Amino acid sequence: MLLAQWLLQQGVSRELQARYRRSGWLEAIGTGAFKLPGEMVSWKGGLYALQTQAQLPIHAGGITALDMQGYAHYLRMGEPTVFLFSPRGTTLAAWFKNHDWQVSIQHVRSNFLPPALGLVKHDAGAFAIDISGAERAMLECLYLAPQRFDLVECFQVMESLTNLRPGVVQELLAACTSVKVKRLFLYFAERAGHAWLRYVNVKHVDLGRGTRSITPGGAYVPKYDLVVPTELAP
């Protein structure tokens, strides 16, 4: 797909864009966005245009990125949901928000991690998009928990992450500003018995002070000063 502003930057005037539309060479999918005749545009194509043409710091993350990498192998019920993450202040264009992508788009704006840290390229066929690597995606799931993502489900995902890269984990934890996320990540990794955790230097991770009660009335985890669902008790 092609964005009108990007076409302008390539020397294609608005008058010429309008002529291409009248001639059937371009089809509008919303204000400021076009596709080629017969082209099937998915949310991945829309995201690719946002990343490469609009130059927005936005990526697929959380459970979406884990699904795309084969980690979240259980069935999630209800309408398919795509989680997109970007820094606070990022605004999605109307054409993207209003288009029917056949999925529910959840746009999460947060600065709890640096924008580009821990991203990987995902092959979407004719193009590649930026998504969270498994390490960052797990942190993003925990950031959304428990309000938008179940903690027990988060732990089930963590159990499958047997091959995380310790260096990437270390860098992400050092840069993460959410104490809740860091403590949950370390506790879940420890409870899952992952071998890669022994190569992460927790002394270089700021875990803050004070109890984090994620689930009031739940089970207390003394080592990480957390209150979690009873199903996740130490």
Contacts in CASP RR format, 6 or more apart in sequence:
PFRMAT RR
TARGET T0000
AUTHOR 0000-0000-0000
METHOD contacts of the structure
MODEL  1
MLLAQWLLQQGVSRELQARYRRSGWLEAIGTGAFKLPGEMVSWKGGLYAL
QTQAQLPIHAGGITALDMQGYAHYLRMGEPTVFLFSPRGTTLAAWFKNHD
WQVSIQHVRSNFLPPALGLVKHDAGAFAIDISGAERAMLECLYLAPQRFD
LVECFQVMESLTNLRPGVVQELLAACTSVKVKRLFLYFAERAGHAWLRYV
NVKHVDLGRGTRSITPGGAYVPKYDLVVPTELAP
1 29 0 8 1.000
1 33 0 8 1.000
1 34 0 8 1.000
1 35 0 8 1.000
1 36 0 8 1.000
1 39 0 8 1.000
1 41 0 8 1.000
1 45 0 8 1.000
1 46 0 8 1.000
1 48 0 8 1.000
1 49 0 8 1.000
2 26 0 8 1.000
2 33 0 8 1.000
2 34 0 8 1.000
2 35 0 8 1.000
2 36 0 8 1.000
2 49 0 8 1.000
2 53 0 8 1.000
3 32 0 8 1.000
3 33 0 8 1.000
3 34 0 8 1.000
3 49 0 8 1.000
3 53 0 8 1.000
3 54 0 8 1.000
4 14 0 8 1.000
4 17 0 8 1.000
4 32 0 8 1.000
4 33 0 8 1.000
4 34 0 8 1.000
5 32 0 8 1.000
5 53 0 8 1.000
5 54 0 8 1.000
6 49 0 8 1.000
6 53 0 8 1.000
6 54 0 8 1.000
7 17 0 8 1.000
7 34 0 8 1.000
8 14 0 8 1.000
12 20 0 8 1.000
17 26 0 8 1.000
17 34 0 8 1.000
20 26 0 8 1.000
20 34 0 8 1.000
21 27 0 8 1.000
21 28 0 8 1.000
21 34 0 8 1.000
24 37 0 8 1.000
25 36 0 8 1.000
25 37 0 8 1.000
26 34 0 8 1.000
26 35 0 8 1.000
26 36 0 8 1.000
26 37 0 8 1.000
27 34 0 8 1.000
27 35 0 8 1.000
27 36 0 8 1.000
27 37 0 8 1.000
27 38 0 8 1.000
27 39 0 8 1.000
28 34 0 8 1.000
29 35 0 8 1.000
29 41 0 8 1.000
29 95 0 8 1.000
29 99 0 8 1.000
30 94 0 8 1.000
30 95 0 8 1.000
30 98 0 8 1.000
30 99 0 8 1.000
31 94 0 8 1.000
31 95 0 8 1.000
32 93 0 8 1.000
32 95 0 8 1.000
33 49 0 8 1.000
33 93 0 8 1.000
33 95 0 8 1.000
33 96 0 8 1.000
33 99 0 8 1.000
35 41 0 8 1.000
42 101 0 8 1.000
43 82 0 8 1.000
43 101 0 8 1.000
43 102 0 8 1.000
43 103 0 8 1.000
43 105 0 8 1.000
44 60 0 8 1.000
44 124 0 8 1.000
44 129 0 8 1.000
45 124 0 8 1.000
45 127 0 8 1.000
45 129 0 8 1.000
46 96 0 8 1.000
47 58 0 8 1.000
47 59 0 8 1.000
47 60 0 8 1.000
47 84 0 8 1.000
47 129 0 8 1.000
48 124 0 8 1.000
48 127 0 8 1.000
48 128 0 8 1.000
48 129 0 8 1.000
50 56 0 8 1.000
50 58 0 8 1.000
50 92 0 8 1.000
50 93 0 8 1.000
50 96 0 8 1.000
51 58 0 8 1.000
51 59 0 8 1.000
51 129 0 8 1.000
51 130 0 8 1.000
52 127 0 8 1.000
54 93 0 8 1.000
56 86 0 8 1.000
56 90 0 8 1.000
56 92 0 8 1.000
57 86 0 8 1.000
57 87 0 8 1.000
57 90 0 8 1.000
57 115 0 8 1.000
57 116 0 8 1.000
58 84 0 8 1.000
58 85 0 8 1.000
58 86 0 8 1.000
58 90 0 8 1.000
58 92 0 8 1.000
58 107 0 8 1.000
59 65 0 8 1.000
59 84 0 8 1.000
59 85 0 8 1.000
59 86 0 8 1.000
59 119 0 8 1.000
59 129 0 8 1.000
59 130 0 8 1.000
59 131 0 8 1.000
59 132 0 8 1.000
60 68 0 8 1.000
60 82 0 8 1.000
60 83 0 8 1.000
60 84 0 8 1.000
60 85 0 8 1.000
60 122 0 8 1.000
60 129 0 8 1.000
60 130 0 8 1.000
60 131 0 8 1.000
60 132 0 8 1.000
61 83 0 8 1.000
61 84 0 8 1.000
61 85 0 8 1.000
61 131 0 8 1.000
61 132 0 8 1.000
61 136 0 8 1.000
61 137 0 8 1.000
61 140 0 8 1.000
62 83 0 8 1.000
62 85 0 8 1.000
62 132 0 8 1.000
62 137 0 8 1.000
62 138 0 8 1.000
62 140 0 8 1.000
62 141 0 8 1.000
62 144 0 8 1.000
63 72 0 8 1.000
63 76 0 8 1.000
63 81 0 8 1.000
63 83 0 8 1.000
63 137 0 8 1.000
63 141 0 8 1.000
63 149 0 8 1.000
63 157 0 8 1.000
64 81 0 8 1.000
64 82 0 8 1.000
64 83 0 8 1.000
64 84 0 8 1.000
64 131 0 8 1.000
64 137 0 8 1.000
65 83 0 8 1.000
65 122 0 8 1.000
65 131 0 8 1.000
65 132 0 8 1.000
65 133 0 8 1.000
65 134 0 8 1.000
65 136 0 8 1.000
65 137 0 8 1.000
65 140 0 8 1.000
66 72 0 8 1.000
66 134 0 8 1.000
66 137 0 8 1.000
66 138 0 8 1.000
66 141 0 8 1.000
66 157 0 8 1.000
68 122 0 8 1.000
68 131 0 8 1.000
69 122 0 8 1.000
69 131 0 8 1.000
69 133 0 8 1.000
69 134 0 8 1.000
69 137 0 8 1.000
71 134 0 8 1.000
71 137 0 8 1.000
71 157 0 8 1.000
71 160 0 8 1.000
71 161 0 8 1.000
72 157 0 8 1.000
72 160 0 8 1.000
73 160 0 8 1.000
74 156 0 8 1.000
79 103 0 8 1.000
79 104 0 8 1.000
80 102 0 8 1.000
80 103 0 8 1.000
80 104 0 8 1.000
81 103 0 8 1.000
81 104 0 8 1.000
81 105 0 8 1.000
81 106 0 8 1.000
82 101 0 8 1.000
82 103 0 8 1.000
82 104 0 8 1.000
82 105 0 8 1.000
82 106 0 8 1.000
83 106 0 8 1.000
83 108 0 8 1.000
83 140 0 8 1.000
83 144 0 8 1.000
84 105 0 8 1.000
84 106 0 8 1.000
84 107 0 8 1.000
84 108 0 8 1.000
85 108 0 8 1.000
85 109 0 8 1.000
85 110 0 8 1.000
85 132 0 8 1.000
85 140 0 8 1.000
86 107 0 8 1.000
86 108 0 8 1.000
86 109 0 8 1.000
86 115 0 8 1.000
87 109 0 8 1.000
87 110 0 8 1.000
87 111 0 8 1.000
87 115 0 8 1.000
88 109 0 8 1.000
88 110 0 8 1.000
88 111 0 8 1.000
89 109 0 8 1.000
90 109 0 8 1.000
92 107 0 8 1.000
96 105 0 8 1.000
97 105 0 8 1.000
106 148 0 8 1.000
108 140 0 8 1.000
108 143 0 8 1.000
108 144 0 8 1.000
110 143 0 8 1.000
111 177 0 8 1.000
112 143 0 8 1.000
112 176 0 8 1.000
112 177 0 8 1.000
112 178 0 8 1.000
112 181 0 8 1.000
113 136 0 8 1.000
113 139 0 8 1.000
113 140 0 8 1.000
113 172 0 8 1.000
113 175 0 8 1.000
113 176 0 8 1.000
113 177 0 8 1.000
114 175 0 8 1.000
117 136 0 8 1.000
117 171 0 8 1.000
117 172 0 8 1.000
117 175 0 8 1.000
118 132 0 8 1.000
118 133 0 8 1.000
118 135 0 8 1.000
118 136 0 8 1.000
118 168 0 8 1.000
118 171 0 8 1.000
118 172 0 8 1.000
119 130 0 8 1.000
119 131 0 8 1.000
119 132 0 8 1.000
119 133 0 8 1.000
119 136 0 8 1.000
120 130 0 8 1.000
120 131 0 8 1.000
120 132 0 8 1.000
120 133 0 8 1.000
121 128 0 8 1.000
121 129 0 8 1.000
121 130 0 8 1.000
121 131 0 8 1.000
122 128 0 8 1.000
122 129 0 8 1.000
122 130 0 8 1.000
122 131 0 8 1.000
131 137 0 8 1.000
132 140 0 8 1.000
133 168 0 8 1.000
134 161 0 8 1.000
134 164 0 8 1.000
135 164 0 8 1.000
135 165 0 8 1.000
135 168 0 8 1.000
135 169 0 8 1.000
135 172 0 8 1.000
136 168 0 8 1.000
136 172 0 8 1.000
138 154 0 8 1.000
138 157 0 8 1.000
138 158 0 8 1.000
138 161 0 8 1.000
138 164 0 8 1.000
138 185 0 8 1.000
139 172 0 8 1.000
139 176 0 8 1.000
139 181 0 8 1.000
139 185 0 8 1.000
141 149 0 8 1.000
141 154 0 8 1.000
141 157 0 8 1.000
142 149 0 8 1.000
142 154 0 8 1.000
142 180 0 8 1.000
142 181 0 8 1.000
142 184 0 8 1.000
142 185 0 8 1.000
142 188 0 8 1.000
143 178 0 8 1.000
143 181 0 8 1.000
145 151 0 8 1.000
145 154 0 8 1.000
145 184 0 8 1.000
145 214 0 8 1.000
146 214 0 8 1.000
146 215 0 8 1.000
151 184 0 8 1.000
151 214 0 8 1.000
151 215 0 8 1.000
151 228 0 8 1.000
151 229 0 8 1.000
151 232 0 8 1.000
152 229 0 8 1.000
152 231 0 8 1.000
152 232 0 8 1.000
154 184 0 8 1.000
154 188 0 8 1.000
155 188 0 8 1.000
155 191 0 8 1.000
155 192 0 8 1.000
155 232 0 8 1.000
158 185 0 8 1.000
158 188 0 8 1.000
158 189 0 8 1.000
158 192 0 8 1.000
158 194 0 8 1.000
159 192 0 8 1.000
161 189 0 8 1.000
161 192 0 8 1.000
161 194 0 8 1.000
162 194 0 8 1.000
162 195 0 8 1.000
162 196 0 8 1.000
163 196 0 8 1.000
164 194 0 8 1.000
164 196 0 8 1.000
165 196 0 8 1.000
166 196 0 8 1.000
166 197 0 8 1.000
166 199 0 8 1.000
166 200 0 8 1.000
167 199 0 8 1.000
167 200 0 8 1.000
169 196 0 8 1.000
169 200 0 8 1.000
170 200 0 8 1.000
170 201 0 8 1.000
170 204 0 8 1.000
170 205 0 8 1.000
173 182 0 8 1.000
173 185 0 8 1.000
173 186 0 8 1.000
173 200 0 8 1.000
173 205 0 8 1.000
174 204 0 8 1.000
174 205 0 8 1.000
176 182 0 8 1.000
179 206 0 8 1.000
179 207 0 8 1.000
179 208 0 8 1.000
179 212 0 8 1.000
180 212 0 8 1.000
180 214 0 8 1.000
182 205 0 8 1.000
182 206 0 8 1.000
182 207 0 8 1.000
183 207 0 8 1.000
183 212 0 8 1.000
183 224 0 8 1.000
183 225 0 8 1.000
183 226 0 8 1.000
184 214 0 8 1.000
184 224 0 8 1.000
184 226 0 8 1.000
184 228 0 8 1.000
186 197 0 8 1.000
186 200 0 8 1.000
186 202 0 8 1.000
186 205 0 8 1.000
186 207 0 8 1.000
186 224 0 8 1.000
187 221 0 8 1.000
187 223 0 8 1.000
187 224 0 8 1.000
187 226 0 8 1.000
187 228 0 8 1.000
188 232 0 8 1.000
189 196 0 8 1.000
189 197 0 8 1.000
190 197 0 8 1.000
191 232 0 8 1.000
191 234 0 8 1.000
207 224 0 8 1.000
210 225 0 8 1.000
211 225 0 8 1.000
211 226 0 8 1.000
211 227 0 8 1.000
212 225 0 8 1.000
212 226 0 8 1.000
212 227 0 8 1.000
213 226 0 8 1.000
213 227 0 8 1.000
214 226 0 8 1.000
214 227 0 8 1.000
214 228 0 8 1.000
214 229 0 8 1.000
215 227 0 8 1.000
215 228 0 8 1.000
215 229 0 8 1.000
216 227 0 8 1.000
217 227 0 8 1.000
218 227 0 8 1.000
218 228 0 8 1.000
218 229 0 8 1.000
218 230 0 8 1.000
219 227 0 8 1.000
219 228 0 8 1.000
219 229 0 8 1.000
219 230 0 8 1.000
219 232 0 8 1.000
219 233 0 8 1.000
219 234 0 8 1.000
220 226 0 8 1.000
220 227 0 8 1.000
221 227 0 8 1.000
221 228 0 8 1.000
221 233 0 8 1.000
221 234 0 8 1.000
222 234 0 8 1.000
223 234 0 8 1.000
END
